[in-house]
Amino acid sequence: MPHAVSMPATGLQALILCGPGSSFPTFTSNPDECPKALLPIANRPMVWYPIDFCLRMGTTSITLICPPSASEALTTAFNTNPFLTGLPLPRPDILAPAGLDQNTGTAEILRLPEVRELVKTDFIILPCDLVCELAGEKLIQAWMVKAASLTDLLDSSNFSNGWQSRHSGGLGVWYNTKATSTAAVQGEETDFIATAPLSWSPAASPKGSVFQNLSKLVYSIPTDSLNDIVEERKALPIRHSLLKSNPRVRMYTAHRDAHIYIFPRWILDFIEANDRLDSIGEDVVGWLAKAGWQRGLAEKLHIDTLCHGRPSKDQDGSSTESRSSPRDGSPVGRFTFKGHTLVAPAIAEAQQTQAKDGHSTGAAEIEVPPILAYIHTTENQANPPLIRRVDTAQLLLATSLQLAKLPSVEEAGEAASPFAHARKIAYPEGVKSRTTITKQDSLIAENVTVEEKTSIKETIVGARVVVGKGCKLSKCILGKRCVIGDGSVLTDCEVQENLLVEPRTEDKDNKLMSSEGLEATEAEMEEVLHEVDEEVAAVTLEATVAL
């Protein structure tokens, strides 16, 4: 991975959240033995991609956070899988908090004592199912310039490797699910977001930066949740105060949250102080975005105390600064950051007194650190970088086949994508004569045997697979060590690892699994239906009691 050694260390910690893989029944019939993070995307373990993203941006302090039940499988993979053992040192750590299970919310994860003790600096949150070609250092540069407050930038102690920007905001990434550069998947999740332009800057954006794609997030909600609200209220839940505060608001309906977040350390205290926040994307980011314009919300979320260190009374009645005030000895510790200026203490005290006397005009009196939105665009780009979440079987197939089309390092040389494999056919000796393999859109892993008169097109073949004589494979993913019997014809199929497909099998648009996998899938469906029945019964009982 040549990109990893060229970037200086960022000083940020990266947390990769390794959640459940219930939407991948073909490959995760037992999530404990085969966690979602280890699913193959174009023959690499899924978690390799966010780790590679971190290393390319210069972040080497990487921790995988997973349930205790998945810890052993992840540890084993990092000791045996060639893609993971080949990662540069230091290796990512694996943290399995005792209170974490497959149903724990992402914000709740950040409240766990083990996680709070781990995070010492500003940090990055990533999902294990992220595939991102974008250069992460550009996002960090944008966050440091546009989201970090002037107070923090002027404090020289922050230029070490231990970033702790108490007044800085955050940054999130959204991408277009309908972009022509990526294979569109019907029914893919989307988010409804609204953004406002950032303040105009007279300085030109640095060449190659992402500043032109940045805006201020003012509203964010999953589209499914928005549809439920609209159906219930028969109206779009947009407040007049949002449009009044942000007259140039722009709304997006086809974009999706990539779950790439750059956060200052104080966000952990924000989540701890607001224990009803369950999801990082929907709750933490969503409420912070609204706090910038919704009257009174910043106080309710304790942002005034967490970010601005409102004076509190000591036991003797004297005024003291809270722990979140600027550091003692800082040249700007005698000033308060307000908008784009440094406000003298007398002015700051007058503003605080006005707020105490009830003359505050609401959210505008509190400088709420912004949540920046990087809106990934593919317009006017020949080969735009790929950003995608891979959290369903359809996305796994589409993304794997898209990555299979990348020219190999052997073909493209130094211009190759960071996700390119060394060769399209890793073991040419295993491919017999009179065989047709379209290298431009297929990927054949190590130690694969392909018999004569076989045709392989737009297909990912896992390691140690045996493809029999006269088979025809199109738009398929074959799991490791499976055997495809002679004369089989498969189209748009996923084949579970270690599975034997009987000779002359003809199948289309199907998931080929063992009987154990099918039983596990059926059991999961029964469990889901049972939970739904319990919820319906609970609602019915509640309504009966109310009557």
C-alpha positions as CSV (number, residue, x, y, z in Angstrom):
1,M,0.0,0.0,0.0
2,P,2.3,2.8,-1.2
3,H,-0.1,5.6,-0.2
4,A,0.1,4.8,3.5
5,V,3.7,5.7,4.0
6,S,3.7,9.1,2.1
7,M,1.3,11.0,4.4
8,P,2.4,12.6,7.7
9,A,0.6,11.5,10.9
10,T,-2.7,13.4,11.5
11,G,-2.8,12.9,15.3
12,L,-6.4,11.8,15.0
13,Q,-7.8,8.5,16.3
14,A,-9.9,6.4,14.0
15,L,-12.8,4.2,15.3
16,I,-14.2,1.6,12.8
17,L,-17.6,0.3,14.0
18,C,-18.0,-3.3,13.1
19,G,-21.7,-4.0,13.3
20,P,-23.9,-7.0,12.5
21,G,-24.3,-8.5,9.0
22,S,-28.0,-9.6,9.1
23,S,-28.5,-8.3,5.6
24,F,-26.0,-10.8,4.1
25,P,-27.6,-14.2,4.7
26,T,-25.5,-15.8,2.0
27,F,-22.2,-15.1,3.7
28,T,-23.1,-14.4,7.3
29,S,-25.4,-17.2,8.4
30,N,-23.4,-17.2,11.6
31,P,-22.3,-13.6,12.4
32,D,-20.0,-14.8,15.3
33,E,-18.0,-17.1,13.1
34,C,-18.0,-14.8,10.0
35,P,-18.7,-11.2,11.1
36,K,-19.9,-8.7,8.5
37,A,-16.5,-6.9,8.7
38,L,-14.8,-10.0,7.2
39,L,-17.2,-10.4,4.2
40,P,-15.3,-10.3,0.9
41,I,-15.7,-7.2,-1.3
42,A,-13.8,-7.9,-4.6
43,N,-12.0,-10.7,-2.7
44,R,-10.7,-8.4,0.1
45,P,-12.2,-8.5,3.6
46,M,-14.7,-5.7,4.0
47,V,-12.8,-4.0,6.9
48,W,-9.7,-3.7,4.8
49,Y,-11.2,-0.8,2.9
50,P,-11.8,1.6,5.8
51,I,-8.4,0.6,7.2
52,D,-6.8,1.4,3.9
53,F,-8.7,4.8,3.9
54,C,-7.2,5.6,7.3
55,L,-3.7,4.7,6.3
56,R,-3.8,6.6,3.1
57,M,-4.7,9.8,5.0
58,G,-1.9,9.3,7.6
59,T,-4.1,8.0,10.5
60,T,-2.3,5.0,12.1
61,S,-4.1,5.0,15.5
62,I,-7.0,2.7,14.4
63,T,-9.3,0.7,16.6
64,L,-12.0,-1.8,15.5
65,I,-15.0,-1.8,17.9
66,C,-17.0,-5.0,17.8
67,P,-19.3,-7.1,20.0
68,P,-17.4,-9.6,22.2
69,S,-18.9,-12.5,20.2
70,A,-17.1,-11.3,17.0
71,S,-13.7,-10.5,18.7
72,E,-12.2,-14.0,18.2
73,A,-13.0,-14.2,14.5
74,L,-11.6,-10.8,13.8
75,T,-8.4,-11.6,15.8
76,T,-8.0,-14.8,13.8
77,A,-8.5,-13.0,10.5
78,F,-5.8,-10.4,11.3
79,N,-3.4,-13.3,12.0
80,T,-4.2,-15.4,9.0
81,N,-5.8,-13.4,6.1
82,P,-3.1,-12.3,3.7
83,F,-4.7,-8.9,3.0
84,L,-4.9,-8.1,6.8
85,T,-1.5,-9.6,7.7
86,G,0.0,-7.5,5.0
87,L,-1.1,-4.2,6.6
88,P,1.8,-2.0,7.7
89,L,2.6,-1.6,11.4
90,P,1.2,-0.6,13.8
91,R,-1.7,-3.0,13.3
92,P,-5.2,-1.9,14.2
93,D,-6.4,-2.7,17.7
94,I,-9.6,-4.6,18.4
95,L,-11.8,-3.4,21.2
96,A,-14.8,-5.5,22.3
97,P,-16.6,-3.7,25.1
98,A,-18.6,-6.0,27.4
99,G,-21.8,-3.9,27.1
100,L,-21.8,-4.0,23.3
101,D,-24.0,-6.3,21.3
102,Q,-25.4,-6.5,17.8
103,N,-28.3,-4.1,18.6
104,T,-26.3,-1.3,20.4
105,G,-26.9,2.1,18.8
106,T,-23.9,3.9,17.3
107,A,-24.1,6.8,19.7
108,E,-24.6,4.5,22.6
109,I,-21.2,2.8,21.6
110,L,-19.5,6.2,22.3
111,R,-21.0,6.2,25.8
112,L,-19.4,2.9,26.8
113,P,-16.7,3.4,29.4
114,E,-14.1,1.5,27.4
115,V,-14.6,3.7,24.4
116,R,-14.6,7.0,26.4
117,E,-11.3,5.9,28.0
118,L,-9.8,5.0,24.6
119,V,-10.5,8.3,22.9
120,K,-8.0,10.9,24.0
121,T,-8.0,13.3,21.0
122,D,-10.2,14.5,18.2
123,F,-11.3,11.4,16.2
124,I,-12.8,9.9,13.1
125,I,-15.8,7.5,13.0
126,L,-16.0,5.0,10.1
127,P,-18.3,2.1,9.3
128,C,-16.7,-1.3,8.5
129,D,-18.7,-1.4,5.2
130,L,-17.2,1.8,3.7
131,V,-15.5,1.7,0.3
132,C,-13.9,5.2,-0.3
133,E,-11.4,6.1,-2.9
134,L,-11.4,9.8,-1.9
135,A,-8.2,11.1,-0.4
136,G,-9.0,11.4,3.3
137,E,-6.3,14.0,4.0
138,K,-8.4,16.4,1.9
139,L,-11.3,16.0,4.3
140,I,-9.1,16.5,7.3
141,Q,-7.7,19.7,5.7
142,A,-11.2,21.0,5.0
143,W,-12.2,20.2,8.6
144,M,-9.2,21.9,10.1
145,V,-9.6,25.1,8.0
146,K,-13.4,25.4,7.9
147,A,-14.7,23.7,11.1
148,A,-12.0,24.4,13.6
149,S,-12.5,27.7,15.6
150,L,-10.1,30.5,15.5
151,T,-9.6,30.1,19.2
152,D,-8.2,26.6,18.7
153,L,-6.1,27.4,15.7
154,L,-4.3,30.2,17.6
155,D,-3.6,27.9,20.5
156,S,-0.1,26.6,19.6
157,S,-0.5,23.6,21.9
158,N,-3.0,22.2,19.4
159,F,-0.5,21.9,16.6
160,S,0.9,18.7,18.3
161,N,-0.3,15.2,17.5
162,G,-2.9,15.5,20.3
163,W,-5.7,17.5,18.7
164,Q,-8.4,18.5,21.2
165,S,-10.4,21.3,19.7
166,R,-13.0,22.3,22.2
167,H,-14.8,24.9,20.0
168,S,-14.5,23.1,16.7
169,G,-17.4,21.6,14.8
170,G,-17.6,18.3,12.9
171,L,-17.6,17.1,9.3
172,G,-19.7,14.5,7.6
173,V,-19.7,13.0,4.0
174,W,-22.7,12.4,1.8
175,Y,-22.7,10.8,-1.7
176,N,-25.2,10.6,-4.6
177,T,-26.8,7.1,-4.8
178,K,-28.1,7.9,-8.3
179,A,-24.7,8.9,-9.7
180,T,-24.0,7.5,-13.2
181,S,-20.4,6.6,-12.1
182,T,-21.7,4.0,-9.7
183,A,-24.0,1.1,-10.3
184,A,-27.4,2.2,-9.1
185,V,-29.1,-0.2,-6.8
186,Q,-32.9,-0.1,-6.5
187,G,-34.2,0.5,-3.0
188,E,-30.8,1.8,-1.6
189,E,-31.2,3.8,1.6
190,T,-31.0,7.6,1.3
191,D,-31.1,10.6,3.6
192,F,-32.9,13.9,3.3
193,I,-30.5,16.7,4.0
194,A,-30.5,20.5,3.7
195,T,-27.4,22.6,3.5
196,A,-26.5,26.3,3.5
197,P,-23.5,28.0,1.9
198,L,-20.5,28.7,4.1
199,S,-19.3,32.3,4.6
200,W,-17.6,33.7,1.6
201,S,-13.8,33.7,1.7
202,P,-11.7,36.1,-0.4
203,A,-8.9,33.6,-0.6
204,A,-9.0,31.1,-3.5
205,S,-9.4,27.4,-2.6
206,P,-6.1,25.5,-2.7
207,K,-5.7,23.4,-5.8
208,G,-7.0,19.9,-5.4
209,S,-8.9,20.7,-2.2
210,V,-12.6,19.8,-1.6
211,F,-13.6,23.3,-0.3
212,Q,-15.9,23.9,-3.2
213,N,-17.9,20.8,-2.2
214,L,-18.4,22.0,1.4
215,S,-21.5,23.5,2.9
216,K,-23.1,23.8,6.4
217,L,-25.5,21.1,7.3
218,V,-28.7,22.5,8.7
219,Y,-31.0,19.5,8.5
220,S,-30.5,15.7,8.2
221,I,-32.9,12.8,8.6
222,P,-33.2,9.3,7.0
223,T,-35.7,9.4,4.1
224,D,-37.7,6.5,5.7
225,S,-38.1,8.5,8.9
226,L,-39.0,11.6,6.9
227,N,-41.7,9.7,4.9
228,D,-43.2,8.5,8.2
229,I,-43.4,12.1,9.5
230,V,-44.9,13.4,6.3
231,E,-47.5,10.6,6.2
232,E,-48.4,11.3,9.9
233,R,-48.5,15.1,9.6
234,K,-49.5,15.4,6.0
235,A,-46.7,18.1,5.6
236,L,-43.0,18.4,5.2
237,P,-41.5,19.1,8.7
238,I,-39.4,22.2,7.8
239,R,-39.6,25.1,10.2
240,H,-39.9,28.7,9.1
241,S,-36.9,29.5,11.4
242,L,-34.7,27.2,9.2
243,L,-35.6,29.2,6.1
244,K,-35.3,32.5,7.9
245,S,-31.9,31.7,9.2
246,N,-30.7,30.1,6.0
247,P,-32.4,31.8,3.0
248,R,-30.1,30.0,0.5
249,V,-30.8,26.5,1.8
250,R,-30.4,23.6,-0.7
251,M,-32.1,20.3,-0.2
252,Y,-31.0,16.8,-1.4
253,T,-33.2,13.7,-1.7
254,A,-31.0,11.2,-3.5
255,H,-27.9,11.3,-1.3
256,R,-26.8,9.0,1.5
257,D,-24.8,9.5,4.6
258,A,-21.4,7.7,4.2
259,H,-21.0,7.6,8.0
260,I,-17.6,9.2,7.7
261,Y,-17.4,11.7,10.6
262,I,-14.6,13.9,11.8
263,F,-15.4,15.0,15.4
264,P,-13.7,17.1,18.1
265,R,-13.2,15.4,21.4
266,W,-16.0,17.3,23.1
267,I,-18.6,15.4,21.0
268,L,-18.1,12.5,23.5
269,D,-19.2,14.8,26.3
270,F,-22.1,16.0,24.2
271,I,-23.3,12.4,23.7
272,E,-22.8,11.7,27.4
273,A,-24.8,14.8,28.4
274,N,-27.7,13.8,26.1
275,D,-28.4,10.2,26.9
276,R,-31.4,9.9,24.6
277,L,-29.2,10.2,21.5
278,D,-29.0,6.7,20.0
279,S,-27.7,7.1,16.5
280,I,-24.7,9.2,15.4
281,G,-26.1,10.0,12.0
282,E,-29.7,10.6,12.8
283,D,-29.5,11.9,16.4
284,V,-26.0,13.4,17.1
285,V,-25.4,15.0,13.6
286,G,-29.1,15.7,13.1
287,W,-29.6,17.6,16.4
288,L,-26.3,19.5,16.1
289,A,-27.3,20.7,12.7
290,K,-30.7,22.0,13.9
291,A,-29.1,23.6,17.0
292,G,-27.5,26.2,14.8
293,W,-30.9,27.8,13.9
294,Q,-33.7,26.3,16.1
295,R,-34.4,28.7,19.0
296,G,-33.5,27.4,22.4
297,L,-32.2,24.0,21.2
298,A,-28.5,24.7,21.9
299,E,-29.4,25.3,25.6
300,K,-31.5,22.2,25.8
301,L,-28.6,20.1,24.4
302,H,-26.1,21.8,26.8
303,I,-24.0,23.1,23.9
304,D,-23.6,26.4,25.7
305,T,-21.9,24.7,28.7
306,L,-19.9,22.1,26.7
307,C,-18.4,24.5,24.1
308,H,-18.4,27.9,25.6
309,G,-17.7,27.2,29.3
310,R,-20.5,29.3,30.8
311,P,-19.3,30.6,34.2
312,S,-20.4,28.4,37.1
313,K,-20.4,29.2,40.8
314,D,-17.9,27.5,43.1
315,Q,-18.7,26.5,46.7
316,D,-17.6,30.0,48.0
317,G,-19.8,31.7,45.4
318,S,-17.0,32.9,43.2
319,S,-17.3,32.6,39.5
320,T,-15.1,29.8,37.9
321,E,-14.6,28.6,34.4
322,S,-15.8,25.2,33.5
323,R,-13.4,22.5,32.2
324,S,-14.3,23.3,28.6
325,S,-13.0,26.9,28.7
326,P,-9.8,27.8,26.8
327,R,-6.6,26.5,28.3
328,D,-5.0,28.6,31.0
329,G,-2.0,30.5,29.7
330,S,-3.3,30.5,26.1
331,P,-2.9,34.0,24.4
332,V,-6.6,33.8,23.4
333,G,-7.8,32.6,26.8
334,R,-8.7,36.1,27.7
335,F,-11.1,36.4,24.7
336,T,-14.3,34.7,23.5
337,F,-14.7,33.5,20.0
338,K,-17.8,35.0,18.4
339,G,-18.6,34.5,14.8
340,H,-15.4,35.4,12.9
341,T,-13.9,37.8,15.5
342,L,-12.3,37.7,19.0
343,V,-14.6,39.5,21.5
344,A,-13.0,41.2,24.5
345,P,-14.0,40.0,28.0
346,A,-16.1,43.1,28.7
347,I,-18.3,42.5,25.6
348,A,-18.5,38.8,26.3
349,E,-19.6,39.4,29.9
350,A,-22.2,41.9,28.7
351,Q,-23.6,39.3,26.3
352,Q,-23.8,36.7,29.0
353,T,-25.5,39.1,31.3
354,Q,-28.0,39.9,28.6
355,A,-28.7,36.2,28.1
356,K,-29.2,35.7,31.9
357,D,-31.6,38.6,32.0
358,G,-33.9,37.0,29.5
359,H,-33.0,39.2,26.6
360,S,-31.4,36.5,24.5
361,T,-32.7,36.1,21.0
362,G,-32.3,32.3,21.0
363,A,-29.9,30.1,19.2
364,A,-28.2,33.1,17.5
365,E,-26.7,34.2,20.9
366,I,-24.8,30.9,21.2
367,E,-22.1,30.1,18.7
368,V,-23.0,26.5,17.8
369,P,-20.0,24.7,16.2
370,P,-21.1,23.8,12.7
371,I,-21.4,20.4,11.1
372,L,-19.9,20.7,7.7
373,A,-21.3,18.6,4.9
374,Y,-19.0,17.3,2.1
375,I,-21.3,16.6,-0.8
376,H,-19.5,14.2,-3.1
377,T,-20.1,15.0,-6.7
378,T,-19.2,13.0,-9.8
379,E,-20.2,15.7,-12.3
380,N,-17.6,16.8,-14.9
381,Q,-15.2,14.1,-13.8
382,A,-13.9,11.4,-16.0
383,N,-13.0,9.0,-13.2
384,P,-14.5,10.3,-10.0
385,P,-13.4,8.6,-6.7
386,L,-15.8,6.0,-5.5
387,I,-17.6,6.5,-2.2
388,R,-20.1,3.8,-1.1
389,R,-21.7,2.0,1.8
390,V,-21.9,-1.8,1.2
391,D,-24.6,-2.9,3.7
392,T,-26.9,-5.1,1.6
393,A,-26.4,-8.1,-0.7
394,Q,-27.3,-6.1,-3.7
395,L,-24.7,-3.5,-2.9
396,L,-22.2,-6.2,-2.2
397,L,-22.7,-7.6,-5.7
398,A,-22.8,-4.2,-7.5
399,T,-19.8,-2.8,-5.7
400,S,-17.7,-5.9,-6.1
401,L,-18.4,-6.1,-9.8
402,Q,-17.6,-2.3,-10.1
403,L,-14.2,-2.8,-8.3
404,A,-13.5,-5.8,-10.6
405,K,-13.5,-3.4,-13.5
406,L,-10.6,-1.4,-12.1
407,P,-7.4,-1.9,-14.2
408,S,-4.9,-4.0,-12.2
409,V,-1.6,-2.6,-11.0
410,E,0.0,-4.8,-13.7
411,E,-2.0,-2.8,-16.3
412,A,-2.1,0.7,-14.9
413,G,1.1,1.0,-13.0
414,E,1.4,4.0,-10.7
415,A,-1.9,5.4,-12.0
416,A,-3.8,2.4,-10.5
417,S,-6.6,2.9,-8.0
418,P,-5.7,2.1,-4.4
419,F,-8.3,-0.7,-4.7
420,A,-6.7,-2.3,-7.7
421,H,-5.3,-5.9,-7.4
422,A,-1.9,-6.8,-8.6
423,R,-3.3,-8.9,-11.4
424,K,-6.8,-9.7,-12.6
425,I,-6.1,-13.4,-12.6
426,A,-3.9,-14.1,-9.5
427,Y,-3.0,-17.6,-10.5
428,P,-2.9,-18.0,-14.3
429,E,-1.5,-21.5,-14.0
430,G,-4.9,-22.7,-12.7
431,V,-6.8,-21.6,-15.8
432,K,-6.9,-24.3,-18.5
433,S,-6.8,-23.7,-22.2
434,R,-9.9,-23.0,-24.3
435,T,-11.3,-20.9,-21.5
436,T,-12.9,-17.4,-21.9
437,I,-12.4,-14.9,-19.0
438,T,-13.2,-11.2,-19.6
439,K,-10.4,-9.6,-17.6
440,Q,-11.7,-6.1,-17.9
441,D,-14.7,-6.9,-15.6
442,S,-13.7,-10.1,-13.7
443,L,-11.5,-10.9,-10.8
444,I,-10.0,-14.4,-10.1
445,A,-8.3,-15.0,-6.7
446,E,-5.4,-17.1,-5.7
447,N,-5.3,-20.9,-6.2
448,V,-8.4,-21.0,-8.4
449,T,-8.9,-23.9,-10.9
450,V,-10.9,-23.2,-14.0
451,E,-11.5,-26.2,-16.3
452,E,-11.7,-26.1,-20.1
453,K,-14.6,-24.7,-22.2
454,T,-15.6,-22.4,-19.4
455,S,-16.9,-18.8,-19.8
456,I,-16.5,-16.2,-17.0
457,K,-17.9,-12.7,-17.4
458,E,-18.4,-9.9,-14.8
459,T,-17.7,-12.4,-12.0
460,I,-15.7,-12.4,-8.8
461,V,-14.1,-15.8,-8.0
462,G,-12.9,-16.3,-4.5
463,A,-9.7,-18.1,-3.4
464,R,-9.3,-21.9,-3.9
465,V,-12.6,-22.2,-6.0
466,V,-13.0,-25.0,-8.5
467,V,-15.0,-24.2,-11.7
468,G,-15.9,-27.3,-13.6
469,K,-15.7,-28.0,-17.3
470,G,-18.1,-26.2,-19.6
471,C,-19.5,-23.8,-17.0
472,K,-21.0,-20.4,-17.9
473,L,-20.8,-17.7,-15.2
474,S,-22.1,-14.1,-15.5
475,K,-22.4,-11.4,-12.8
476,C,-21.7,-13.8,-10.0
477,I,-19.8,-13.8,-6.7
478,L,-18.3,-17.2,-5.7
479,G,-17.3,-17.6,-2.1
480,K,-14.0,-19.2,-1.1
481,R,-13.5,-22.9,-1.6
482,C,-16.8,-23.5,-3.4
483,V,-17.0,-26.0,-6.2
484,I,-19.1,-25.4,-9.4
485,G,-20.1,-28.6,-11.1
486,D,-19.5,-29.3,-14.8
487,G,-21.9,-27.7,-17.2
488,S,-23.5,-25.3,-14.7
489,V,-24.9,-22.0,-15.9
490,L,-25.2,-19.2,-13.3
491,T,-26.3,-15.6,-13.8
492,D,-26.6,-12.9,-11.1
493,C,-25.9,-15.5,-8.4
494,E,-24.1,-15.5,-5.0
495,V,-22.5,-18.8,-4.0
496,Q,-21.8,-19.4,-0.4
497,E,-18.2,-20.4,0.5
498,N,-17.4,-24.2,0.8
499,L,-20.6,-25.0,-1.2
500,L,-20.8,-27.7,-3.8
501,V,-23.0,-26.8,-6.7
502,E,-24.3,-29.9,-8.5
503,P,-23.2,-30.4,-12.1
504,R,-25.5,-28.9,-14.8
505,T,-27.2,-26.6,-12.3
506,E,-28.9,-23.7,-14.1
507,D,-29.9,-20.7,-11.9
508,K,-30.5,-17.0,-12.2
509,D,-30.8,-14.2,-9.7
510,N,-30.4,-16.4,-6.7
511,K,-28.4,-17.0,-3.5
512,L,-27.0,-20.5,-3.4
513,M,-26.6,-21.6,0.2
514,S,-26.2,-24.8,2.2
515,S,-29.2,-26.2,4.0
516,E,-27.7,-24.9,7.3
517,G,-27.6,-21.3,5.8
518,L,-31.2,-21.6,4.6
519,E,-32.3,-22.7,8.1
520,A,-30.4,-19.9,9.7
521,T,-32.1,-17.4,7.3
522,E,-35.5,-18.8,8.0
523,A,-34.8,-18.6,11.8
524,E,-33.8,-15.0,11.5
525,M,-37.0,-14.2,9.6
526,E,-39.1,-16.0,12.2
527,E,-37.4,-14.0,14.9
528,V,-38.1,-10.7,13.1
529,L,-41.7,-11.6,12.6
530,H,-41.9,-12.6,16.3
531,E,-40.6,-9.2,17.3
532,V,-43.1,-7.4,15.0
533,D,-45.9,-9.4,16.6
534,E,-44.7,-8.4,20.1
535,E,-44.6,-4.8,19.1
536,V,-48.1,-4.9,17.6
537,A,-49.4,-6.6,20.8
538,A,-47.7,-4.0,23.0
539,V,-49.3,-1.1,20.9
540,T,-52.7,-2.8,21.1
541,L,-52.4,-3.3,24.8
542,E,-51.4,0.3,25.3
543,A,-54.3,1.6,23.2
544,T,-56.7,-0.6,25.2
545,V,-55.4,0.7,28.5
546,A,-55.7,4.3,27.2
547,L,-59.4,3.7,26.2
